Amino acid sequence: MVGVRPPVKVAAVLGAGGSFLAAGLITLSPNAFAEPRPDAATAAARWQAGELDNGAIPGFSPGMYDWGLTVDTLIALKATGADEEAADKVVDTLKVHVRDYNSYDAWSEPGQRVAGATAKLLYAAVVAGEDPAKFGAYNLRQETLDLIAGPDAGLEEGRLKDKVLDGNDYSNTFGQSLAVVGLARSGDVPQSAVDFLIDQQCAAGGFRLYPYAFGSGTVSGDCDAQGAEAVLDPDSTAMAVQALLAAAADGAEGAAAAAKKGGDWLAGIQHDDGALIGSGPTAFPNANSTGLGGQALAATGHQAAADKAADWIEARQITSSNAGAASAETGTIAYNDEALAGAQADGIPDFQRDQWRRSTPQAVLALAQIPLAEIGLTDPGPGPDPSGDPSGDPSGDPSGDPSDGPSGDPSGDPSGDPSDDPSGDPSGDPSSAPSHDGSGSPMPTAGTTTIPNNPVPSGGSGPLAGTGSSALVLGSAAAALTAAGYAAFRVAKRRQGAHT
């Protein structure tokens, strides 16, 4: 694999308590601590592959493609080995659409770059075994390094920052984590980038989504100084923990201890039935948070907790025995209980497919139990024969020239702002959707407080998992698209404080 490091070794200094086997260095592998569910994981990834349109996942509106969610699909395919032909087609397609995802070049002044999207593309190149310095026509490793703030940035030193003309920076812990793991796996990761990520961890162990209190653009170097306004986000914590494990393998100082603390926090907030929650409008059990959280729990040695998360995910997967009216959709995973019941009763209508495309690839991660530091380095195998429970032909149309598929229109990022990395597309009916980033990042709302170690609330709002924006933003997005066109929508959304 040109340009990609050999298997990652993680410093086993996470303490006694079962986190890792012994002191020294150990090699993470899919079976080191995990009890993966290959049948369930492969069935889900194959369903997701079937949603590809010439190598990309459609967005919520006709003619749009969601590049972040396309990367999520690639990650799920590489974590399971479910369909290498489809994975290869995704890679080929992404290579010719880099700027449709991480820039505004197609509709605004060239040269602006979106931090989270750039880091996510770097990680895509790494997991695909591609040289990130030559991903199509782009050097994604260097582009990511160029977005890391230097010593003159003060408290922002080490932060992966958007490069935009308006000066607003919506980068967050998700993008920072993707940058750290992508850089660690493709060469050295700067200690400053690791330090900035560690700075997002509060004393309890969870990580905040943003490096500042909600409603303020002023970066705080002390997470706990924000008090009640610090939003400890389980999804961001799951990403940060895994990025820090990769950084520890690269020799970064403080990374292993912070990863252990984050893993312990996730285990402490897990619901009794295995579910994990998001923050803000997604602070209820859901497949995205449980998928990311379960993956991180396995990576940090909390195997019993990881297995409980996998159990919760598997119980919400459409199978031949529970499908009801969704018999054509076996393999996919419901966002929550409401979505599962709706599909069993009525199937999955077209306007709701986006929600299932969004929940399935991240839910796969709790089933496969391969950490971010290892995806693409091992061969998980093709899994069971898809003629059984997995649905239909999962490969979509892996043939053909990727340039003949999704267009280069900036509508390829249907979130309205590619800084909504990682995947960012409002799903289905925006007005009823709780916010949940396609990479797991919910949008905190004013007044949101730290998630306590209390019982997790049940239920949740709405049958659809919106991604990339709050329900309010998503509702206004639909009107903006109709009234002002797509470009105007992107500008308006940025001004509302879009996020990764």
MARTOR-884754 format. One line per 3 residues: number of its first residue (from 0); their letters; for each residue y, z, x of C-alpha. Coordinates in pm, whole numbers, plus 50000, padded with zeros to 5 digits. Layout:
NUM	A	Y:Z:X | ...
***
This chain:
0	MVG	50000:50000:50000 | 50295:49872:50195 | 50588:50112:50212
3	VRP	50407:50396:50037 | 50289:50711:50205 | 49922:50815:50224
6	PVK	49788:51084:49986 | 50035:51367:49944 | 49945:51707:50085
9	VAA	50112:52010:49933 | 50187:52331:50122 | 49969:52591:49960
12	VLG	50211:52876:49978 | 50230:52931:49605 | 50070:53270:49631
15	AGG	49741:53431:49537 | 49703:53440:49159 | 49506:53114:49143
18	SFL	49788:52870:49209 | 49607:52702:49500 | 49284:52760:49683
21	AAG	49398:52893:50017 | 49680:52902:50263 | 49745:52595:50470
24	LIT	49749:52237:50345 | 49527:52101:50072 | 49500:51753:49927
27	LSP	49573:51716:49561 | 49333:51489:49378 | 49260:51415:49012
30	NAF	48966:51655:49023 | 49097:51925:49260 | 49196:52166:48985
33	AEP	49181:51951:48677 | 48946:51885:48394 | 49088:51549:48284
36	RPD	49001:51390:47952 | 48926:51033:48065 | 48814:50902:47727
39	AAT	49118:51032:47542 | 49363:50943:47821 | 49227:50592:47860
42	AAA	49226:50528:47486 | 49591:50633:47466 | 49697:50421:47764
45	RWQ	49515:50119:47625 | 49693:50156:47293 | 50024:50174:47479
48	AGE	49938:49862:47678 | 49880:49682:47350 | 50245:49743:47263
51	LDN	50367:49544:47563 | 50548:49219:47497 | 50502:49000:47803
54	GAI	50519:49297:48033 | 50782:49513:47859 | 50800:49759:47570
57	PGF	51022:49643:47285 | 51324:49851:47192 | 51426:49968:46850
60	SPG	51601:49642:46760 | 51471:49283:46777 | 51528:49116:47111
63	MYD	51583:49444:47296 | 51353:49589:47560 | 51335:49947:47671
66	WGL	51299:49941:48049 | 51265:50316:48093 | 50986:50330:47839
69	TVD	50830:50030:48011 | 50818:50237:48330 | 50664:50526:48135
72	TLI	50396:50284:48021 | 50331:50178:48379 | 50295:50542:48484
75	ALK	50041:50604:48207 | 49844:50294:48305 | 49837:50392:48672
78	ATG	49741:50752:48587 | 49438:50632:48391 | 49341:50296:48540
81	ADE	49308:50181:48181 | 49432:49824:48223 | 49527:49706:48571
84	EAA	49605:49355:48450 | 49865:49490:48208 | 50002:49722:48479
87	DKV	50043:49429:48717 | 50229:49234:48451 | 50466:49526:48394
90	VDT	50540:49539:48766 | 50610:49167:48780 | 50842:49194:48481
93	LKV	51031:49494:48617 | 51094:49315:48944 | 51309:49055:48770
96	HVR	51487:49302:48540 | 51601:49573:48781 | 51969:49511:48714
99	DYN	51914:49504:48339 | 51813:49869:48369 | 52008:50031:48651
102	SYD	52343:49850:48629 | 52611:49706:48406 | 52623:49385:48606
105	AWS	52541:49159:48312 | 52838:49264:48102 | 53083:49463:48315
108	EPG	53220:49470:48666 | 52928:49437:48910 | 52832:49711:49151
111	QRV	52800:50006:48917 | 52466:50184:48936 | 52291:50430:48710
114	AGA	52133:50711:48908 | 51842:50808:48683 | 51740:50450:48618
117	TAK	51750:50367:48989 | 51533:50667:49075 | 51289:50584:48799
120	LLY	51252:50229:48928 | 51191:50369:49277 | 50910:50583:49139
123	AAV	50770:50283:48950 | 50752:50086:49274 | 50579:50376:49448
126	VAG	50311:50433:49182 | 50245:50059:49167 | 50175:50048:49541
129	EDP	50470:49817:49601 | 50711:49830:49892 | 51017:49998:49735
132	AKF	51236:49836:49999 | 51130:49495:49868 | 51081:49539:49494
135	GAY	51157:49186:49389 | 51500:49125:49540 | 51591:49493:49559
138	NLR	51569:49779:49807 | 51521:50063:49561 | 51474:50326:49828
141	QET	51808:50248:49988 | 51982:50217:49652 | 51857:50564:49563
144	LDL	51966:50710:49897 | 52309:50551:49853 | 52358:50745:49529
147	IAG	52301:51087:49690 | 52629:51269:49744 | 52718:51368:50101
150	PDA	52869:51686:50250 | 53221:51596:50134 | 53106:51640:49773
153	GLE	53112:52018:49793 | 52882:52176:49534 | 52757:51829:49446
156	EGR	52617:51763:49794 | 52268:51626:49752 | 52319:51528:49389
159	LKD	52191:51189:49279 | 52507:51056:49114 | 52596:50766:48890
162	KVL	52821:50507:49049 | 53054:50407:48767 | 53412:50294:48733
165	DGN	53515:50544:48468 | 53424:50833:48695 | 53199:51002:48440
168	DYS	52866:51115:48578 | 52578:51173:48338 | 52304:51220:48597
171	NTF	52079:51519:48547 | 51768:51704:48660 | 51534:51433:48537
174	GQS	51688:51171:48759 | 51716:51416:49049 | 51345:51495:49020
177	LAV	51247:51128:49010 | 51459:51065:49319 | 51301:51353:49510
180	VGL	50942:51254:49431 | 51013:50883:49486 | 51180:50943:49820
183	ARS	50915:51190:49932 | 50642:50938:49857 | 50816:50645:50026
186	GDV	50955:50820:50335 | 51151:51133:50413 | 51346:51299:50134
189	PQS	51684:51445:50236 | 51683:51826:50233 | 52019:51817:50055
192	AVD	51860:51637:49756 | 51585:51900:49744 | 51839:52181:49772
195	FLI	52044:52043:49485 | 51731:52025:49270 | 51642:52384:49357
198	DQQ	51998:52486:49262 | 51917:52380:48904 | 51657:52657:48877
201	CAA	51767:52975:48703 | 51641:53323:48788 | 51380:53314:48512
204	GGF	51216:53012:48676 | 51312:52735:48437 | 51544:52451:48532
207	RLY	51860:52349:48354 | 51895:51990:48238 | 52252:51953:48365
210	PYA	52419:52100:48676 | 52699:52236:48463 | 52748:52423:48137
213	FGS	52734:52197:47835 | 53079:52068:47747 | 53203:52101:48104
216	GTV	53190:51852:48388 | 53235:52119:48653 | 52923:52163:48862
219	SGD	52809:52519:48916 | 52604:52604:49222 | 52471:52913:49049
222	CDA	52258:52840:48743 | 52277:53197:48617 | 52657:53202:48639
225	QGA	52652:52994:48321 | 52502:53285:48130 | 52397:53198:47778
228	EAV	52524:52844:47816 | 52258:52758:48072 | 51993:52557:47892
231	LDP	51653:52610:48048 | 51475:52288:47967 | 51092:52285:47977
234	DST	51074:51907:48021 | 51314:51906:48315 | 51126:52203:48460
237	AMA	50798:52011:48444 | 50953:51720:48631 | 51129:51937:48887
240	VQA	50816:52139:48965 | 50619:51825:49046 | 50900:51672:49249
243	LLA	50923:51991:49455 | 50549:51982:49526 | 50597:51636:49673
246	AAA	50899:51758:49867 | 50698:52052:50004 | 50447:51804:50139
249	DGA	50735:51629:50311 | 50828:51954:50482 | 51125:52046:50263
252	EGA	51232:52408:50284 | 51211:52626:49975 | 51037:52361:49765
255	AAA	50694:52520:49731 | 50826:52860:49624 | 51056:52704:49365
258	AKK	50766:52495:49232 | 50550:52805:49190 | 50827:52988:49008
261	GGD	50880:52693:48774 | 50510:52660:48702 | 50486:53029:48622
264	WLA	50779:52997:48383 | 50615:52708:48200 | 50293:52906:48164
267	GIQ	50493:53197:48027 | 50664:52999:47751 | 50358:52804:47640
270	HDD	50267:52856:47277 | 49938:53026:47197 | 49789:52700:47068
273	GAL	49874:52517:47394 | 50194:52342:47286 | 50514:52334:47484
276	IGS	50858:52269:47348 | 51174:52091:47445 | 51523:52238:47432
279	GPT	51811:52198:47190 | 51710:51964:46906 | 51354:51931:47039
282	AFP	51285:52304:47062 | 50962:52278:46865 | 50608:52172:46962
285	NAN	50593:51802:47048 | 50376:51563:47246 | 50637:51468:47506
288	STG	50711:51824:47615 | 50344:51922:47600 | 50244:51613:47797
291	LGG	50490:51674:48079 | 50435:52048:48073 | 50057:52017:48078
294	QAL	50075:51784:48377 | 50296:52032:48565 | 50074:52328:48474
297	AAT	49773:52148:48621 | 49971:52055:48934 | 50068:52420:48993
300	GHQ	49717:52554:48942 | 49758:52695:48590 | 49438:52524:48484
303	AAA	49358:52725:48172 | 49710:52663:48042 | 49686:52294:48132
306	DKA	49361:52264:47941 | 49518:52428:47637 | 49798:52172:47652
309	ADW	49541:51893:47672 | 49360:52038:47372 | 49683:52035:47171
312	IEA	49749:51673:47266 | 49395:51558:47194 | 49405:51719:46848
315	RQI	49699:51492:46762 | 49544:51169:46883 | 49441:50902:46634
318	TSS	49066:50854:46661 | 48805:50671:46456 | 48708:50998:46291
321	NAG	49055:51112:46182 | 49255:50789:46153 | 49272:50755:45777
324	AAS	49515:50473:45702 | 49586:50434:46077 | 49242:50299:46165
327	AET	49399:50010:46356 | 49586:50251:46583 | 49311:50451:46751
330	GTI	49418:50597:47082 | 49785:50660:47014 | 49919:51015:47007
333	AYN	50148:51162:46743 | 50480:51317:46841 | 50417:51613:46613
336	DEA	50209:51724:46315 | 50435:51551:46066 | 50393:51217:46239
339	LAG	50015:51257:46250 | 49991:51339:45879 | 50218:51048:45792
342	AQA	50010:50801:45989 | 49687:50927:45840 | 49830:50884:45491
345	DGI	50026:50559:45529 | 49948:50406:45868 | 50224:50335:46119
348	PDF	50491:50106:45974 | 50684:49883:46209 | 51002:50090:46194
351	QRD	50810:50394:46321 | 50615:50226:46601 | 50885:50308:46852
354	QWR	50825:50679:46807 | 50454:50638:46885 | 50531:50418:47186
357	RST	50757:50696:47308 | 50525:50993:47260 | 50200:50836:47379
360	PQA	50266:50763:47751 | 50396:51110:47831 | 50123:51277:47625
363	VLA	49871:51088:47841 | 49986:51291:48141 | 49847:51615:48000
366	LAQ	49512:51444:47940 | 49486:51272:48279 | 49612:51580:48467
369	IPL	49714:51381:48774 | 50044:51508:48920 | 50341:51282:48983
372	AEI	50277:51317:49356 | 49933:51156:49317 | 49963:50885:49052
375	GLT	49886:50550:49210 | 49723:50701:49519 | 49378:50740:49365
378	DPG	49161:50520:49147 | 49102:50702:48819 | 48863:50427:48707
381	PGP	48882:50211:48396 | 48745:50476:48161 | 48510:50410:47872
384	DPS	48447:50073:47718 | 48738:49995:47487 | 48501:49856:47226
387	GDP	48447:50213:47108 | 48732:50440:46999 | 49012:50276:47198
390	SGD	49186:50019:46989 | 49161:49648:47013 | 49293:49441:47299
393	PSG	49527:49670:47491 | 49659:49426:47738 | 49922:49260:47527
396	DPS	49987:48929:47695 | 49954:48992:48066 | 49962:48625:48148
399	GDP	50253:48401:48216 | 50577:48413:48409 | 50758:48743:48361
402	SDG	51087:48561:48367 | 50982:48384:48047 | 50949:48714:47864
405	PSG	51219:48975:47815 | 51563:48832:47862 | 51816:48949:48115
408	DPS	52047:49064:47837 | 52172:49418:47893 | 52027:49497:47552
411	GDP	51715:49548:47758 | 51832:49908:47761 | 51850:49984:47389
414	SGD	51976:50334:47445 | 52324:50199:47476 | 52363:50333:47825
417	PSD	52114:50297:48106 | 52217:50637:48231 | 51995:50755:47948
420	DPS	51717:50716:48194 | 51444:50775:48173 | 51384:50559:47873
423	GDP	51639:50615:47635 | 51594:50422:47315 | 51672:50564:46973
426	SGD	51359:50520:46767 | 51302:50405:46416 | 51548:50575:46187
429	PSS	51808:50726:46418 | 51963:50940:46152 | 51648:51149:46111
432	APS	51541:51171:46472 | 51550:51476:46692 | 51669:51393:47039
435	HDG	51407:51359:47306 | 51455:51156:47617 | 51182:50904:47687
438	SGS	51123:51089:48006 | 51138:51414:47827 | 51505:51504:47848
441	PMP	51647:51643:47526 | 52019:51657:47475 | 52152:52010:47460
444	TAG	52404:52079:47187 | 52699:52312:47185 | 52586:52668:47150
447	TTT	52235:52606:47277 | 52112:52902:47475 | 51837:52971:47723
450	IPN	51492:52939:47570 | 51346:53290:47569 | 50984:53382:47619
453	NPV	50949:53428:47246 | 50705:53269:47002 | 50770:52896:46979
456	PSG	50917:52784:46647 | 50685:52571:46441 | 50762:52248:46267
459	GSG	51059:52046:46376 | 51309:51812:46225 | 51222:51465:46112
462	PLA	50912:51251:46152 | 51057:51040:46433 | 51111:51129:46794
465	GTG	51449:50994:46887 | 51513:50954:47257 | 51819:50957:47472
468	SSA	52073:51098:47229 | 52126:51365:46972 | 52065:51281:46608
471	LVL	52441:51266:46557 | 52486:51021:46841 | 52192:50814:46719
474	GSA	52331:50797:46369 | 52667:50675:46494 | 52490:50435:46729
477	AAA	52355:50232:46440 | 52702:50192:46296 | 52845:50104:46635
480	LTA	52586:49835:46688 | 52671:49679:46354 | 53046:49708:46377
483	AGY	53127:49642:46736 | 52832:49478:46903 | 52611:49607:47174
486	AAF	52857:49618:47461 | 53104:49822:47264 | 52826:50059:47167
489	RVA	52741:50123:47531 | 53101:50204:47616 | 53138:50435:47316
492	KRR	52818:50618:47392 | 52919:50685:47750 | 53242:50840:47626
495	QGA	53042:51073:47402 | 52863:51217:47705 | 52542:51021:47730
498	HT	52269:51172:47944 | 51954:51086:48126
***
